[in-house]
């Protein structure tokens, strides 16, 4: 008798119409038909020979093809006599030792960064995302990097409006003088710099869109990440808001700058005080398994959630918004993507957020 | 590679050790960047990108 053993690092996420097999060692994810999930479950209970007896001649050929695929993709291996019991299942627990791991802040000047610098150091925040409404000069980019020169900040992402001074010399000089910045996004650009190299310390994006804080929360395949840390976080916690802190343009401390609930203001409160608020971590445990539609989606552990913009259709027993993210156009029941912004069923929620944004 | 005179018998895995190409790791695209961190008292703090998309605006 031969037995099929699935490697411990292979995670199967069952959706309503397809399955996603994630290889957490190679950081890859592939889509497969739903029936492969049932076959893997059968192979986990019975030997290959016993499983084959359950099928007619034509189906046996398909089963064999599936087995070949599982071996070819190195999702598992075959043993004879019994399953190999030396490989225990991988723990799906997730531990993050930081109090707050990332901060998303809207700014229209650098003074607020100076103000919260000591809190960022005390809380040992690893990643900063800075959305600037005003043009940032060369000196201001340097200042931002230097504010956190000796702090535990591991990386800074800056989004800033494009302006005339930004050219290849600007970027090259920045490349030699900044250390913590890992990504730069220039929005509202008129013409793209054509001579840019691609071996800078940071990645650069140009977009002609006029970005605002309301632009966030988009769900598409470009934003999916397959790696063990991200996937385990998504299995156990909310994949966007867990250990995130946000500060809006007025200095209000929130879970995300685009969310309405306020836990203090940087003018009067420290970040440490704000996170002690009993409701600050209320969304942290809301996983994709408890969000409408997402709970039936095969991408739920590689996708990143959004609680700032949702379809506003469901609330759970604790009063938390557990509706599908508004800016997701994927329908897991038919396995198809569509343009979320033209979906008639979303227009009520879209209008609601438009009204809020214009206030 | 210089032959190492090891007095004790080495584990079998020794011959499978992959040597890091320092030139590749410390230069060029995707290079490892060391930064200072006073709090952790090191000059060899690694600049890292987050493992997920923290914001999704584009």
Interface residues (C-beta under 8 A of the other chain):
Chain A: X102 X104 X121 X124 X126 X127 X129 X131 X149 X150 X151 X152 X154 X155 X157 X159 X179 X180 X182 X183 X185 X198 X199 X201 X205 X207 X209 X211 X215 X216 X217 X218 X219 X220 X223 X225 X227 X229 X230 X233 X239 X244 X304 X306 X327
Chain B: X28 X29 X31 X33 X35 X36 X37 X38 X39 X40 X45 X46 X47 X48 X49 X50 X51 X52 X53 X54 X55 X56 X57 X58
